[in-house]
Amino acid sequence: MSTRTPLLCLVVATVALIAAGSASHAELPPGPRPSTSASDSDLAPANPVRVSRVDSDPATYSACAAPSVLKLHGVDDSRDLASLASCAPGDGWARIADHEQTVALRCAAAGRPIDVARVLEGALPLDPATSAHVHAVFRAGQTLGRHADVFGLVGDSLTVDANFVRPFGPGAGHVVLPAEVQRLLPLGRFAADSFTLPRAAKVGARATWPLAPRGFRQGSPLEEMVAAQSPAYAVVLYGPNDALWRTDSLELLTRGFDSALTAIVDALEARGIVPILTTIPKHMREHGWPDCAGSPTGGGNERFNVQTAVLSADVADLACRRHLPLIDLRWSLEPLLDHGVGPDGVHLSVHPAGGGVLDASGLECGYNVRNLVTLRELGRVVDAAAW
């Protein structure tokens, strides 16, 4: 496989210098939940607060001002394990799961007014340093033969799922695109098979998986994807499985995840591929786990929800540090029934007609929203790469 070239090293270093100066018959719950709030002391994260980068504008969402990190302060948004001391049946987190998860399969009938502009806020703008970095990596990739009209997909079961972007391939699924939505998406700028190509993704995978060789004298899943497709961009989502990996130390969990995700970024950039990171959907009530852990280091859904929130914030932090495009999926899913999560508490909900329905009813469902914000962010990235 290709390794980091002197040209890429030179370009990336130059940019860095510039930047430095799823069914139930229960009734659907009524309307959207009122937003909840808490004092700053109640919301203190388990890890140190990130210092805004000098080129990030606090008035404009970007990877350095991700709204899911700065604006979500509900009962199910804590990043502090101390909040688990109050875990009990019927608490704030449990009430959401009690009332919404059982009917999440019927997300399209939730009747919640969806503000398309609010959903699209998760397709974060690229600040000047990120635009410059995207352009530099893209240009280096062109010298390596990367295809400007192809994107790769890297992740776990949320990326394996056929509802994720596949419906937009030729004859691959039912698509409903209102004119005001279609004009925002770069569908015609990608090769038709880009939406249906094999993915470097696996059910149950953690962030260490795509770089691990499949076997003796075999390449890694990421290397295989690059060799077969030579994409110019790669959308990456890990974290749901990583958040369940260990419960003995949140610090060690976060450090290991950050190291693995950083390695993916390094591997993609070394091959001239622009990484596009994605924040993590909330962990809701996964069957087989108790809501409340039976011990300080035991596993439980509320603990996994906290750990997922911490790792999601780390994704945003990494995107900020490395000047990378960020899809704030967590923010876009927030207003949806059960936060866009399906009946199993882990995977996203989807419209009965599939993930290609991007009208008002479709955007009440998780995969449909993920498709919208992913495609919108791809459009932003293509624009930055081409200037």
N, C-alpha and C positions, 0 to 999 in steps of 0.2 A: 504493500500500500504506500501511497505517497506520504512523505513526512514534511514537516515544516520547511518551507523553502526560504532562501535568503531574502527573496523579494517580499514575502509575507512578513518575515521578521522585521524588515526595514520599514514597511508600510505601517504595520501595527505599532511599532515603536514610535514612529513619527506621530501617529494619531495620539498615542498616549502622552507624548510631550506636549502636543497642542492642547489636549484636554486638561493637563495639569494646571496651566496659568489660570324500579320498576313495578294482586288486584284485590279489592275489597268492596263490599257494598255499603260501607260506612258513608255517611254524608260528608260532603266536602266542607272543610272549614270555611267560614265566611271571611271574605276580603283579605287584604294584606295585614300582616301583623303590624301593630304600632312599633316604631323603632324604640329601642331601649337605650339607656345611657347609664354610665357609672362615673364615679369620680376618677381623676387621674391616678390616685393612689390605689384604687381597686383594680386598675388595668395595667399596673406595672408589669412589663414583660419579664420572662425568666432570664432573658439575655440582655446585654446592654442595649440601650436605645441607640439606633443608628444616627449618625450625624449626617445631615443633608450634604450632598456634594455641592460644590460651589456653583456648578452650572445648572443645578436643578432649581426650577421656579416653583415655590410652594403654592402659587396660585394656579398652576397647571399640572394636571396629573402626568406622571412619567414614571419610569422605573424607580427613580429616586424619590418619588412622592406617590407611591402606589396607594390608591384609595382603600384597598382591603386592609392595609397596614395602618393607615392614618385615620380611617373613618368608621371602621366596624368596631363597635363597643357594646354589642349585645351580650346576653347571658351565655351564648354559645360561641363567643369570640375570644375568650380568655386565653392568654399565652402564659399563664402563671399556674403552676401545679398546686399552689396554695388554695386555689379556688375549689379543688376537689374535696376539701374538708367539709364542704356543705353539700356534697353529692348525696341525693336521697330520692326515692320514688316521688314523682310529681314535682320535682324542682323545675327551674326554668328551661333547662335543656331537655328534660324528659317530656315536658308539656308539648314542645314542638314535635318531638317524635311521636308522642301519643296521638296528637290531633292531625298530623299531616302525613306521616310516613305511610300509613296504611292505605291512603288514597292517592299516593304519588303516581301510581300507574295511570291514573286518570288526570294527569297534569293538564291536558289540553282543555278540560272542562272545569278548571279551577275558578274561572271567571275573574281572575285578577287583572286589572288593567295594566298592561305592560307598556312602559315608556321606552320606545326603541332607542331614543337618545341615551337614556340611563343605562340600558344594556350595553350600548356601544362604548360607554366610558371605559369598559375593560380593555378595549383595543387602544392601548396607551400611545400617545404621541411620542415621537422620538425627539429628544432634546438635541442640540447641535453636536455635542460630543458623540452621542450614540449614532446619529446620522453619519458623521464622519467615519466612525469605526465600521459601521455596516458597509459603507462605500469602499473602505480600504480592504476589508476581508473579501468582499465581492470581487473587486478588481483582481486581487491575488488569485481567487478561485478561477477567474476566467483564463488566467495563464496556465491553470492546471486542467482545463477542459471541462469545468463545471457547466451544467446546462442552466442557463438563466431562466428557463421556463419550467423548471422542475423543483419541487420541494419534497423533502423527506420527512418522515414521521418517526419519532423515537419515544418510546414510553412503555406503559403497562397495559392492563386490560382496557383502560379508558381510551387508549389509542388503537388497540386491536379491534375494538367494536366497529362493525360495518356501518353503524350510523354516523361515525365520525368522518366527515368530508366525502366519503365514498359516494353518497347519493348524487354528488355533483359531477361524477364521471359520466361519459356517454352511455345512456341506457342503463345506468346503475341503480336508479331509484327515482321515486316521485319527488319532484321539486316544485315548490311554490315560492316564487320570488316577486313580491310587490315591487313596482318600478322604483319606489324611493329607497328600497333596500338594494336592489340589483345594481343601481348606479354606484353604490359604495364598494362593491366587491370586484376583485381582480380576476374574475373567472376566465375571461378571454385572454389573459396574459400568461396562462399556464398551459402546458401540453395536456391534452384531454386525459391521457393515462396517468398523469401526475396524481390524480385523486384516487386511483385504484391500485397503484403500484404496491408491491410487498413492503411491509413496514418493519423497522427494527424495533419490534414491540412484542411483549409476551405477557400473558396472564400471570399475575402474581409477581412480576419482576420488580426489583429494586434498582436504584440508580447505579449499582455496581454491575448490573447484568450486561448492558450493551457493549462494554469494552472487554468482557471476559471471552477468551477463545472458546468456541463451541466444543473443541476436542483437540486431540493431538494433531499438530500441524494443520489446524484449521483456523480460519480467521474469526474475528469477533462479529457479532450481529451488526455493529455499526460499520465495520470494514466491508462486510458483504453488501450492505445497503449502498455504500459509496461506490463500490466496484460495479454494481448492477445498474445504478441510476445516475450517479454523478450529479446530485442535486446542488443547486446554488444556495439553498436555504434548508434548515431543519427545524421543525417545531418539536419541542421537547417538553414532556410532562412526566415527572416522577414525584413520589412523595407519599401517596396513599398507603403503599405497602411498607415503605421505609418507616413511617410513623408507628407501625406496629412491631417493629423489629426488636426493640429493647425498651425496658421500663425501669432499669436500674439507675440510669443517669440521663437526664434530658440534655445536659451539656455534651456528653459523649455522643448521644444520638445525633444532635445537630451538627457537631463537628464532623462526624463520619459522613453524614448526608452531604454536607457542604463540600467535603473533599471529593466525594464520588461525582457530584454534579459538576464541580469545577473540572474534573478530569474529562467529562463529556464535552464541556465547552472547549477545553484545550484541544481535544482530539478533532473536533469539528473545525475549529479555526485553523489548525495546522494543515487541514485538507482544503482550505479555502471555502468553507461552508459557513454561512451566517447562522449562528444559533439563535433561536427565538424561544425564550423560556416562558413557562406558564405556571401561574400560581395554582394552589391545590384546592379542590372542592372540600367542603366540610365533611367530616366523618360523623355520620348519624348512627342510628341504632343497628349495628350489625348483629345478626342472629348468631348465637353461639358464644357471645360474650355478655357478661353482666353489664348493666349500665355503670355501676359503681364497683371499683376494684376492691377486693377483700383485704388488701394489705397495701402499705405505702409503695411497694414496687410491683403490685399485681396489675394485670391487664384488665381493662374495662372500657366501655365505649366513651364515657365522659373523659377519661384520661387520654384515649386515642384522639378525641376531638381537640384537646389542648395541644397534644404533640403535633397534630396535623397543622394547627394554626401556627405553631412555632416554625415548622419546616416551611410552610407557605411564606412566612415573612422572610425566611432565609433565602428563598428563591428570589424574591424581590430585591433583597440586599445584594445577592450575587449579580443580578442584572444591573443594579446600580454601579457596583464596583467595577464591572467589566464593560460598561457601556454597551449593554445588550438590549434588544427589543424585548418587551415584556407584555404578555397577554394576562391581564389581571382577571382570570376566569372566576376566581372566588368572589370578586366584587360584582361581576355581571350576574352571577347566579343568586346573589343574596336575596332579591325580592321574590324569587320563585317559591312555589309550594315546596316545602322541605328543602329549601335552598337548592333546588334543581336535582336533588338526589332521589333515586328511585326507591322502591319498596324494600330492597335488600340493605339499604343504609349506606351503601358504598358506591355503586355505579350510578350513572346519571339517568334521569328519566328521559323519555323520548315520546314524541307525538305518535299517535297510532299509525299515521301514514309515513312515519320515518323521520330521520333527521334533516331531510331536505326541505321541510316545510318551514319557511321563515316569515310567515304572516303572523298576525296577532295571536292566533291560537297556538301556532308552533313555538313562538317565543315564550310560552308559559312552561316549556319543558327543557331539561338540562342539555341534552346533546344538541338540540336545535340552537340554543344560545351559544354553546361552545363553537358550533360551526360558524355562526355569524361573526363572533368576535375574532376567531382564528383567521377567517378569510379577510376580514377588515384589516387586521394587523399585518397579514401578508401583503396586502396592498400598500400599506405604509412602508414596509420594508423594501418592496420592489421599487417604490418611488425613490427612497433614499439611496438604494444601490445604483440607480441609473443616472443620478444627477452628474 
